[in-house]
Amino acid sequence: MEMLRTPQFYLMYVAFVLMGTGGLLVTANAGPMARSWGFPASVLTLAATLSPLANGASRITWGWASDKLGRETTMILTFVLQAICLGSVVAVGQLSGGWFAASLVAVYFTWGQIYSLFPSLAGDYFGTRHATSNYAVLYTAKGVASIIGGWFGAFLYEQSGSWAMGFYGSALMALVAAALAATLRMRSISAPPVNAAVRATA
């Protein structure tokens, strides 16, 4: 409840929703995308095989980087990269099967880190004593993102006949998330750590 009374939580929650959307758009619609662009099943199989590896590697790589660069700085960097990679799916992903697989792998490598950075940041801000309960609340943002990315992304395709609106929209959302991470970074520099007050009463 103390966490819910802080503005940092809501900045993190909205950023989580915005960043979760693009990766979940790909996860839910990779098959329909491949079919709509005329790619054979082997291309989708290649992308589906490599993407989880990129997803897992991103959590380790960017988690390690955040220990060196700082959580918020790493978020800004990877969120901007995610926006570029999401745009590349419709810009070059439909050119060939190789580009399709490569663009999806790039999306996952710049998306999966949210599942290591956000729980770490929650621990940094709100302390470790109730880290599991706090992150469980924050993690509900994934459910919101799954509706936007999975269902609404497919709806936009059905209405427009193109995946461009969904992907460019998700890229814009990732850039907004980067701006929110920058706001968190500025607040953490200018104000005492939130967890100092939380731990005092935990």
Secondary structure, 3 states (H helix, E strand, C coil): CCHHHCHHHHHHHHHHHHHHHHHHHHHHHHHHHHHHCCCCHHHHHHHHHHHHHHHHHHHHHHHHHHHHHCHHHHHHHHHHHHHHHHHHHHHCCCCCHHHHHHHHHHHHHCCCCHHHHHHHHHHHHHCCCCHHHHHHHHHHHHHHHHHHHHHHHHHHHHHHCCCHHHHHHHHHHHHHHHHHHHHHHHHHHHCCCHHHHHHHHC
